[in-house]
Amino acid sequence: MFVTTGTLDVPGAALHYQVCGTGPMLLISQSGEGDADRSHDLVARLADSYAVVTYDRRGLSRSRLVDPTRGVTMDEHADDVHRLLAALTDEPALMLGCSLGAVIGLHAALAHPEQLRTLVAHEPVAPGLLPDELRARHELELAELQDLYARAGLGATLPAIARTLGIDPTGADREDSHGPSSTISPPQHWPRCSTSGCRRPPVVTTATPPTRAPTHDGSGRRSIPSTDRWAPVGDLTGASALTRNECARCPSVPGVTAPSSADVLVAGPASWNRIVHLDALPDPTPHTVFARGAYDTVGGTSAGKALNLASLGRGVVLRTVLGDDDEGARVRGVLADAGVRVLAEPSPDGRTESHLNLMDAGGGRLSVYLRAPGEVPAAGPGWDATLAAVDAAAAVVVDLAAHSAPVLVAAAERGRDVWVDLHDYDGTTEFHRPWADAGTHVFLSSDRLPDHRSFMAERLDAGARLVVCTHGARGATALTADGFVDVPAEPVDDVLDTNGAGDGFFAGFLDAHLRGADLAEALAAAAAHAARVVRSPGLAPAG
């Protein structure tokens, strides 16, 4: 196979390119890591029928930048395609773009449509071309990668990119590998699947190219086979086909990192707490007491809701604030084990929120804040990821925390229903007021409300569609436009730990609601799940 190489000077760079074969010109623009040599096996199959042009994008491999310190724009990449084709042919060319190369091809087609006769845009990283229900998912995926790169650098980001694309970096990946689908064993350090919590990588598959010839569908657009599916080409703005690998153990989950419309977004606190069990809460006088037991565990009302929703089989994205300390790593580990995906903004002081919870035999609790997170800015890639999650989620839950207040505002502005938990609100505390005002679905307890029914009616009159007030062992009261409903608590004789009972009730109700249950059914499901929680040693039942 005879290959001609050359260098083309373009503004700001010198492009290395290769030409092989004879026939109509076909330019191949490879994926992010791919230079001209990346297409060697593909070129060998095409050189008998086409003059195949491959090249190193500016700044990659042999294509040198005049100023390596400045970035490269998509417009420059597209202009390079224009100049390369102009230097090599006077006729409209064919172009195959893969991944990033497909995006470059789309930009080049829009800027210089006269130069391209046909563009095959294979798996473009272009969520803007997707339907609304898919776009938000993929925008979130990209925003998460940008956020990780900004926080941790390229070394930490590359494995995440590989997981997102379904690539095992330890395995061979050749273009002439068209054998049966196979799963490649992961390295020992492979991270957990962020959707399910399992430790296996995505399935990597290869598919035998279809042998059918190009067809016409009568619309004037020509369809050609591309890997294992058909994609429209010829219409330069419509040629897009995104394929997603799934987690090896989670075939029902649409992608390893992308949230689906079945996910619930929970925004609010996650912490690492010490739980101390006492016979009775201490009196406010100097004295000594002996604990019945103590342990460290994940805490925070939002972590509790996320863990309970996950235990019910619900996909969950938790937006919170965590430090880069050991406690933050422990919180992340517990959530990952449960299959909760975390969007963690970095704690301003690098430390994770922490409480000391003193528990008495009857379930009473005294919570001492040891560390509380500061506010985080509503800006940057992490915030972009949060907004994408707000748009994509089946339900948006915003808990009480200074760092979740911007999520509350954004969800309301974007027209989303907002589920809030006011806990033991007394009806007057100013901090709670934004959540009380924004909530379309409001939960709280009656512990500090002398007249909970009046408050519930007030919230309904203000625009809430559902208000639920819990009374501990005395059950709960719900209010909708149809009126009040009182339900008893499910009797529990073997209470082990009441931490997380309220979050469990909330999660049980929300899960049933999303499954289409009516009010009475959702309340019954909430009570049943709360009973399972108090029989368990953690914030959520094990299964």
C-alpha positions as CSV (number, residue, x, y, z in Angstrom):
1,M,0.0,0.0,0.0
2,F,1.7,3.2,-1.2
3,V,1.3,6.2,1.0
4,T,2.2,9.8,0.1
5,T,2.8,12.1,3.1
6,G,3.0,15.9,3.2
7,T,2.8,19.0,5.4
8,L,0.4,21.9,4.8
9,D,1.0,25.2,6.5
10,V,-2.2,26.7,7.8
11,P,-2.7,29.7,10.1
12,G,-1.2,28.8,13.5
13,A,-0.1,25.3,12.6
14,A,1.5,22.9,10.2
15,L,-0.7,19.9,9.3
16,H,0.8,16.4,8.7
17,Y,-1.4,14.5,6.2
18,Q,-1.2,11.2,4.2
19,V,-2.9,10.2,0.9
20,C,-3.3,6.5,-0.1
21,G,-5.2,5.0,-3.1
22,T,-7.0,6.2,-6.2
23,G,-10.5,7.3,-6.9
24,P,-12.9,9.9,-5.4
25,M,-11.3,11.7,-2.5
26,L,-12.4,10.5,1.0
27,L,-11.1,12.5,4.0
28,I,-11.1,10.7,7.4
29,S,-11.1,12.7,10.6
30,Q,-10.5,10.5,13.5
31,S,-11.6,10.5,17.2
32,G,-9.9,12.5,19.9
33,E,-6.8,10.4,20.3
34,G,-6.6,9.4,16.6
35,D,-3.9,10.7,14.3
36,A,-3.4,9.8,10.6
37,D,-2.0,6.4,11.5
38,R,-5.1,5.5,13.6
39,S,-7.0,4.7,10.4
40,H,-4.4,2.3,8.9
41,D,-6.6,-0.8,8.9
42,L,-9.6,1.1,7.5
43,V,-7.5,2.8,4.8
44,A,-6.3,-0.6,3.6
45,R,-9.9,-1.7,3.0
46,L,-10.7,1.5,1.1
47,A,-7.6,2.4,-0.9
48,D,-8.7,0.3,-4.0
49,S,-11.8,2.5,-4.4
50,Y,-10.9,5.9,-3.0
51,A,-8.0,8.4,-2.6
52,V,-8.1,8.3,1.2
53,V,-6.8,11.3,3.1
54,T,-5.9,11.0,6.8
55,Y,-4.2,13.7,8.9
56,D,-3.1,14.7,12.3
57,R,-5.3,17.4,13.8
58,R,-3.4,20.6,14.8
59,G,-1.6,20.1,18.0
60,L,-1.7,16.3,17.8
61,S,1.2,14.0,16.9
62,R,3.1,15.5,13.9
63,S,0.9,18.6,13.3
64,R,2.8,21.3,15.2
65,L,1.3,24.4,16.7
66,V,3.0,27.8,16.2
67,D,2.0,28.7,19.8
68,P,1.5,25.5,21.9
69,T,0.4,27.5,24.9
70,R,-3.0,28.6,23.4
71,G,-6.0,26.4,22.9
72,V,-7.5,25.2,19.6
73,T,-11.1,26.1,18.6
74,M,-13.6,24.1,16.7
75,D,-13.7,26.8,14.0
76,E,-9.9,26.3,13.5
77,H,-10.3,22.5,13.2
78,A,-13.1,23.0,10.6
79,D,-11.0,25.6,8.7
80,D,-8.1,23.0,8.6
81,V,-10.4,20.6,6.9
82,H,-11.4,23.3,4.4
83,R,-7.8,24.2,3.6
84,L,-6.6,20.6,3.4
85,L,-9.4,19.7,0.9
86,A,-8.7,22.9,-1.1
87,A,-5.0,22.0,-1.4
88,L,-5.7,18.4,-2.5
89,T,-8.8,18.5,-4.8
90,D,-11.0,20.8,-6.8
91,E,-14.0,18.5,-6.6
92,P,-16.5,17.9,-3.7
93,A,-15.1,15.2,-1.4
94,L,-16.5,12.5,0.8
95,M,-15.8,12.7,4.5
96,L,-15.9,10.3,7.4
97,G,-15.7,11.8,10.9
98,C,-15.6,9.7,14.0
99,S,-16.5,11.2,17.5
100,L,-14.6,14.5,17.7
101,G,-13.9,14.1,14.0
102,A,-17.6,13.9,13.3
103,V,-18.2,17.2,15.1
104,I,-15.4,18.8,13.0
105,G,-17.0,17.4,9.9
106,L,-20.4,18.9,10.8
107,H,-18.8,22.3,11.4
108,A,-16.9,22.1,8.1
109,A,-20.0,21.1,6.2
110,L,-21.9,24.1,7.6
111,A,-19.0,26.5,6.8
112,H,-18.1,25.1,3.4
113,P,-20.9,22.9,2.0
114,E,-19.6,23.1,-1.5
115,Q,-16.5,21.1,-0.5
116,L,-18.4,18.0,0.8
117,R,-20.5,15.7,-1.3
118,T,-21.3,13.3,1.5
119,L,-20.5,13.4,5.2
120,V,-20.8,10.3,7.5
121,A,-20.8,11.7,11.0
122,H,-20.2,8.6,13.2
123,E,-21.0,9.1,16.9
124,P,-20.5,12.9,17.0
125,V,-20.1,14.4,20.4
126,A,-23.0,16.8,19.7
127,P,-25.8,16.5,22.2
128,G,-27.4,19.6,20.7
129,L,-28.5,17.4,17.8
130,L,-30.4,15.0,20.1
131,P,-34.1,15.1,21.0
132,D,-34.8,17.0,24.2
133,E,-35.2,13.9,26.4
134,L,-31.7,12.7,25.5
135,R,-29.9,16.0,25.1
136,A,-29.9,16.9,28.8
137,R,-28.4,13.5,29.7
138,H,-25.5,13.8,27.4
139,E,-24.9,17.5,28.3
140,L,-24.6,16.4,31.9
141,E,-22.2,13.7,30.9
142,L,-19.9,16.2,29.2
143,A,-20.2,18.7,32.0
144,E,-19.1,16.1,34.5
145,L,-16.0,15.3,32.5
146,Q,-15.2,19.0,32.2
147,D,-15.7,19.4,35.9
148,L,-13.4,16.5,36.6
149,Y,-10.7,17.8,34.3
150,A,-10.9,21.3,36.0
151,R,-10.6,19.7,39.4
152,A,-8.2,16.8,39.0
153,G,-6.4,17.2,35.6
154,L,-6.0,15.0,32.6
155,G,-4.7,11.9,34.4
156,A,-7.9,11.5,36.4
157,T,-10.1,12.4,33.5
158,L,-8.9,9.9,30.9
159,P,-10.2,6.8,32.8
160,A,-13.6,8.6,33.2
161,I,-13.6,9.3,29.4
162,A,-12.8,5.6,28.8
163,R,-15.7,4.5,31.0
164,T,-18.1,6.9,29.4
165,L,-17.2,5.6,25.9
166,G,-17.2,1.9,27.0
167,I,-13.5,1.5,26.4
168,D,-11.2,-0.8,28.4
169,P,-7.8,0.9,28.2
170,T,-6.0,-2.5,28.9
171,G,-7.6,-4.3,26.0
172,A,-6.7,-4.4,22.3
173,D,-8.8,-2.1,20.1
174,R,-8.2,-2.7,16.4
175,E,-10.4,-1.6,13.6
176,D,-10.1,-5.0,11.9
177,S,-11.5,-6.8,15.0
178,H,-14.9,-7.8,13.8
179,G,-15.4,-10.9,15.9
180,P,-18.3,-11.7,18.2
181,S,-19.2,-9.4,21.0
182,S,-17.1,-9.9,24.1
183,T,-16.5,-8.5,27.5
184,I,-12.9,-7.5,28.4
185,S,-11.8,-8.2,32.0
186,P,-11.2,-5.0,34.0
187,P,-8.0,-4.1,35.8
188,Q,-8.0,-4.5,39.5
189,H,-8.3,-0.8,40.1
190,W,-11.3,-0.3,37.8
191,P,-13.7,2.1,39.6
192,R,-17.3,1.2,40.4
193,C,-20.0,1.8,37.9
194,S,-21.4,5.2,38.9
195,T,-25.0,4.1,38.1
196,S,-25.2,0.7,39.8
197,G,-22.2,0.7,42.1
198,C,-20.7,-2.5,40.7
199,R,-17.0,-2.9,39.9
200,R,-17.2,-4.1,36.3
201,P,-16.4,-1.9,33.3
202,P,-18.8,-1.4,30.5
203,V,-19.2,-4.1,27.9
204,V,-16.9,-3.6,24.9
205,T,-18.5,-5.0,21.8
206,T,-17.5,-5.2,18.1
207,A,-20.0,-5.9,15.4
208,T,-19.6,-7.4,11.9
209,P,-20.3,-4.7,9.4
210,P,-23.5,-5.2,7.5
211,T,-23.2,-6.3,3.9
212,R,-26.2,-4.6,2.6
213,A,-25.6,-2.0,-0.1
214,P,-26.6,1.7,0.3
215,T,-30.4,2.2,-0.1
216,H,-32.6,5.2,-0.9
217,D,-35.7,5.8,1.2
218,G,-37.5,8.0,-1.3
219,S,-36.6,11.3,0.6
220,G,-33.5,12.0,-1.4
221,R,-31.3,11.0,1.5
222,R,-29.0,8.1,1.1
223,S,-28.5,5.6,3.9
224,I,-25.3,3.6,4.2
225,P,-24.4,0.9,6.8
226,S,-22.3,2.2,9.7
227,T,-21.1,-0.4,12.3
228,D,-24.2,-2.2,13.6
229,R,-26.9,0.4,12.8
230,W,-28.1,2.5,9.9
231,A,-27.6,6.2,9.9
232,P,-28.9,8.9,7.5
233,V,-26.2,10.6,5.5
234,G,-26.2,13.1,2.7
235,D,-28.2,15.5,4.8
236,L,-25.2,17.1,6.4
237,T,-27.0,18.4,9.5
238,G,-28.9,15.2,10.2
239,A,-26.2,12.5,10.1
240,S,-25.8,11.6,13.7
241,A,-26.0,8.3,15.4
242,L,-25.0,7.9,19.1
243,T,-24.6,4.4,20.4
244,R,-24.2,3.8,24.2
245,N,-22.6,0.9,25.9
246,E,-24.2,-0.4,29.1
247,C,-22.7,-1.6,32.3
248,A,-21.9,-5.3,32.1
249,R,-24.1,-6.0,35.2
250,C,-26.8,-3.4,34.5
251,P,-28.2,-3.9,31.0
252,S,-31.4,-2.1,31.9
253,V,-29.5,1.1,32.7
254,P,-29.2,3.5,29.8
255,G,-25.4,4.1,30.0
256,V,-22.9,4.0,32.7
257,T,-22.8,7.7,33.6
258,A,-25.6,9.4,31.8
259,P,-28.8,10.0,34.0
260,S,-32.1,8.9,32.6
261,S,-35.5,10.5,32.8
262,A,-36.2,7.8,35.5
263,D,-33.6,9.3,37.8
264,V,-34.4,11.4,40.8
265,L,-32.2,14.4,41.6
266,V,-31.6,15.0,45.3
267,A,-29.8,18.2,46.3
268,G,-28.6,18.8,49.8
269,P,-26.4,17.6,52.6
270,A,-24.3,14.5,52.9
271,S,-22.0,14.0,55.9
272,W,-19.9,11.6,57.9
273,N,-21.4,11.2,61.4
274,R,-20.6,9.6,64.7
275,I,-23.8,8.0,66.2
276,V,-23.8,7.5,70.0
277,H,-26.6,5.5,71.6
278,L,-27.5,6.4,75.2
279,D,-30.2,5.3,77.6
280,A,-31.4,8.9,77.7
281,L,-30.4,12.2,76.3
282,P,-28.2,14.0,78.8
283,D,-29.5,16.8,81.0
284,P,-27.9,20.2,80.6
285,T,-25.8,19.8,83.7
286,P,-22.2,18.6,84.1
287,H,-22.1,14.9,84.6
288,T,-20.9,11.6,83.0
289,V,-22.9,9.1,81.0
290,F,-22.0,5.7,79.5
291,A,-22.9,5.0,75.9
292,R,-24.7,1.7,74.9
293,G,-22.8,1.8,71.6
294,A,-21.3,4.0,69.0
295,Y,-20.3,3.9,65.3
296,D,-19.4,6.1,62.4
297,T,-21.6,6.2,59.3
298,V,-22.8,8.3,56.4
299,G,-25.4,10.9,57.3
300,G,-27.3,13.9,56.0
301,T,-30.9,14.1,55.0
302,S,-30.1,14.1,51.3
303,A,-27.8,11.2,51.5
304,G,-30.6,9.4,53.5
305,K,-33.1,10.1,50.8
306,A,-30.7,9.0,48.0
307,L,-29.8,5.8,49.8
308,N,-33.5,4.9,50.4
309,L,-34.5,5.7,46.9
310,A,-31.6,3.5,45.6
311,S,-32.7,0.7,47.9
312,L,-36.1,0.9,46.2
313,G,-34.5,0.4,42.8
314,R,-34.8,4.1,41.8
315,G,-31.9,5.7,39.9
316,V,-30.6,8.6,41.9
317,V,-28.3,11.6,41.3
318,L,-27.1,13.3,44.5
319,R,-25.8,16.9,44.3
320,T,-24.0,17.8,47.5
321,V,-20.8,19.3,48.9
322,L,-17.9,17.1,50.0
323,G,-14.3,17.7,51.1
324,D,-11.2,16.0,49.8
325,D,-10.6,14.5,53.2
326,D,-10.9,10.9,54.3
327,E,-14.5,11.5,55.5
328,G,-15.4,12.6,52.0
329,A,-13.9,9.5,50.5
330,R,-15.9,7.4,52.9
331,V,-19.2,9.1,52.0
332,R,-18.5,8.6,48.3
333,G,-17.7,5.0,48.9
334,V,-21.0,4.3,50.7
335,L,-23.0,6.1,48.1
336,A,-21.2,4.3,45.2
337,D,-21.8,0.9,46.9
338,A,-25.5,1.7,46.9
339,G,-25.5,2.8,43.2
340,V,-26.0,6.5,43.9
341,R,-24.3,8.9,41.4
342,V,-22.8,11.9,43.1
343,L,-22.3,15.4,41.8
344,A,-20.0,16.7,44.5
345,E,-19.0,20.4,44.6
346,P,-15.7,20.8,46.5
347,S,-16.1,22.0,50.1
348,P,-14.6,25.5,50.4
349,D,-12.3,24.5,53.3
350,G,-11.6,21.0,52.0
351,R,-13.5,19.3,54.9
352,T,-16.6,17.2,54.8
353,E,-19.7,18.0,56.9
354,S,-19.8,16.0,60.1
355,H,-22.2,15.6,63.0
356,L,-22.3,14.0,66.4
357,N,-25.7,12.4,66.9
358,L,-26.7,11.4,70.4
359,M,-29.7,8.9,70.3
360,D,-31.9,7.8,73.2
361,A,-33.7,4.5,73.5
362,G,-37.0,6.0,72.3
363,G,-35.5,7.4,69.0
364,G,-34.9,11.0,70.3
365,R,-31.9,12.7,68.8
366,L,-29.6,15.6,69.7
367,S,-27.4,16.5,66.7
368,V,-24.2,18.5,67.2
369,Y,-22.7,20.0,64.1
370,L,-18.9,19.4,64.2
371,R,-18.3,20.7,60.7
372,A,-20.7,22.5,58.4
373,P,-19.9,23.2,54.7
374,G,-19.8,26.8,53.4
375,E,-21.7,28.1,50.4
376,V,-20.4,27.1,46.9
377,P,-20.8,29.3,43.8
378,A,-23.5,28.5,41.3
379,A,-21.1,28.6,38.4
380,G,-18.7,26.4,36.5
381,P,-18.8,22.9,35.1
382,G,-20.2,21.5,38.3
383,W,-23.1,23.9,38.2
384,D,-23.7,23.1,34.5
385,A,-23.9,19.5,35.4
386,T,-26.4,20.3,38.1
387,L,-28.6,22.2,35.8
388,A,-28.6,19.4,33.3
389,A,-29.6,17.0,36.1
390,V,-32.5,19.4,37.0
391,D,-33.7,19.2,33.4
392,A,-33.3,15.5,33.1
393,A,-34.7,14.2,36.4
394,A,-38.1,12.5,36.8
395,A,-38.3,14.4,40.1
396,V,-36.3,17.1,41.8
397,V,-35.8,17.0,45.6
398,V,-34.1,20.0,47.2
399,D,-33.3,19.8,50.9
400,L,-32.5,22.4,53.5
401,A,-28.9,23.6,53.0
402,A,-27.3,26.9,52.0
403,H,-25.4,25.2,49.2
404,S,-28.7,23.8,47.8
405,A,-30.5,27.1,47.7
406,P,-29.4,27.9,44.2
407,V,-30.7,24.6,43.0
408,L,-34.1,25.5,44.6
409,V,-34.2,28.7,42.6
410,A,-33.1,27.1,39.4
411,A,-35.6,24.3,39.6
412,A,-38.5,26.8,40.2
413,E,-37.3,29.0,37.4
414,R,-37.2,26.1,35.0
415,G,-40.7,25.1,35.8
416,R,-39.9,21.9,37.6
417,D,-42.0,20.5,40.4
418,V,-40.0,20.8,43.6
419,W,-40.2,18.3,46.4
420,V,-39.0,19.8,49.7
421,D,-38.7,18.4,53.3
422,L,-39.0,21.1,56.0
423,H,-38.3,18.7,58.8
424,D,-39.3,20.1,62.2
425,Y,-40.2,23.6,60.8
426,D,-42.0,25.8,63.3
427,G,-43.8,27.9,60.7
428,T,-41.7,31.0,61.3
429,T,-38.0,30.4,60.9
430,E,-36.7,32.5,58.1
431,F,-34.2,30.1,56.8
432,H,-36.9,27.6,55.9
433,R,-39.1,30.1,54.1
434,P,-37.7,29.9,50.6
435,W,-38.2,26.1,50.6
436,A,-41.7,26.4,52.0
437,D,-42.6,29.0,49.3
438,A,-41.0,27.1,46.4
439,G,-42.2,23.6,47.2
440,T,-44.9,22.0,45.1
441,H,-44.7,18.9,47.2
442,V,-44.0,19.7,50.8
443,F,-43.1,17.3,53.6
444,L,-42.6,18.2,57.3
445,S,-43.1,16.9,60.8
446,S,-45.5,18.2,63.4
447,D,-42.9,18.2,66.2
448,R,-42.8,22.0,66.4
449,L,-46.1,22.9,64.8
450,P,-48.9,23.3,67.3
451,D,-51.5,23.6,64.5
452,H,-50.1,21.6,61.6
453,R,-53.4,21.5,59.7
454,S,-53.6,25.2,59.5
455,F,-50.1,25.4,58.2
456,M,-50.8,22.7,55.6
457,A,-53.9,24.5,54.4
458,E,-51.8,27.7,54.1
459,R,-49.2,26.0,51.9
460,L,-51.9,24.5,49.7
461,D,-53.5,28.0,49.3
462,A,-50.1,29.3,48.4
463,G,-49.7,26.9,45.4
464,A,-48.5,23.6,46.8
465,R,-50.3,20.6,45.3
466,L,-49.4,18.1,48.1
467,V,-48.5,18.7,51.8
468,V,-47.6,15.7,54.0
469,C,-47.0,16.1,57.8
470,T,-45.6,13.2,59.7
471,H,-46.2,12.5,63.4
472,G,-43.7,9.8,64.2
473,A,-45.3,6.7,65.7
474,R,-48.7,8.4,65.4
475,G,-48.7,8.2,61.6
476,A,-49.1,11.0,59.0
477,T,-51.5,13.5,57.6
478,A,-51.7,14.4,53.9
479,L,-53.5,17.3,52.2
480,T,-54.3,17.8,48.5
481,A,-57.1,19.6,46.7
482,D,-59.3,16.7,47.6
483,G,-58.9,17.3,51.4
484,F,-57.1,15.8,54.4
485,V,-56.2,12.1,54.7
486,D,-54.9,10.6,58.0
487,V,-52.9,7.4,58.0
488,P,-51.5,5.4,60.9
489,A,-47.9,4.4,61.2
490,E,-47.0,0.8,60.6
491,P,-46.5,-0.9,64.0
492,V,-42.8,-1.8,64.7
493,D,-41.8,-3.8,67.8
494,D,-38.2,-4.3,67.0
495,V,-36.9,-0.8,66.4
496,L,-33.1,-0.9,65.9
497,D,-32.3,2.7,64.8
498,T,-34.6,5.6,64.0
499,N,-32.0,7.5,62.0
500,G,-33.3,7.9,58.5
501,A,-36.9,7.1,59.3
502,G,-38.2,10.4,58.0
503,D,-36.1,10.2,54.9
504,G,-37.3,6.6,54.4
505,F,-40.9,7.8,54.6
506,F,-40.2,10.5,52.0
507,A,-38.4,8.1,49.7
508,G,-41.1,5.5,49.9
509,F,-43.8,8.0,49.1
510,L,-41.9,9.5,46.1
511,D,-41.0,6.1,44.7
512,A,-44.7,5.0,44.8
513,H,-45.8,8.3,43.4
514,L,-43.5,7.9,40.4
515,R,-44.8,4.4,39.9
516,G,-48.3,5.9,39.5
517,A,-49.7,5.1,42.9
518,D,-52.6,7.2,44.2
519,L,-52.4,9.1,47.5
520,A,-53.5,6.3,49.8
521,E,-51.2,3.8,48.1
522,A,-48.2,6.2,48.3
523,L,-48.8,6.9,52.0
524,A,-49.0,3.2,52.7
525,A,-45.8,2.5,50.8
526,A,-44.1,5.4,52.7
527,A,-45.2,3.9,56.1
528,A,-44.1,0.4,55.1
529,H,-40.7,1.6,53.9
530,A,-40.1,3.8,57.0
531,A,-40.8,0.6,59.1
532,R,-38.1,-1.2,57.2
533,V,-35.7,1.6,57.9
534,V,-36.1,1.6,61.7
535,R,-35.5,-2.1,61.7
536,S,-32.2,-1.5,59.9
537,P,-28.8,-0.3,61.4
538,G,-28.2,2.3,58.7
539,L,-30.0,5.2,57.0
540,A,-31.6,2.7,54.6
541,P,-32.4,-1.0,54.6
542,A,-29.9,-3.2,53.0
543,G,-32.2,-4.4,50.3
